[in-house]
Amino acid sequence: MQWTHVDGADLYRLTLVDASSQVLFTISVADTLLVLPDSVELVPNRTYLWKVDARIGFARWAGSELAEFSIAGSRRR
């Protein structure tokens, strides 16, 4: 997962949810790039949503919109 740097941000909080809004994974990191751990199993052709909040000051956060994505499944022959 990769997102754009926010000026003044010192921490980013990534949240990954499924289509029913159940939180699957959340983490706070200082970088704008994250490889999901193997413990997060994404099923092909299912819809997921993710967002990133950037900490831009003491107790101040700027959040992205939810972005939808899915993992492509294997092609059938």
Buried (B, 14 or more C-beta within 10 A) or exposed (E): BEBEEBEEBEEBBBBBBBEEEEEBBEBEEEEBEBEBEEEEEBEEEEEBBBBBBBBBEEEEEEEBEEEEEEEEEEEEE
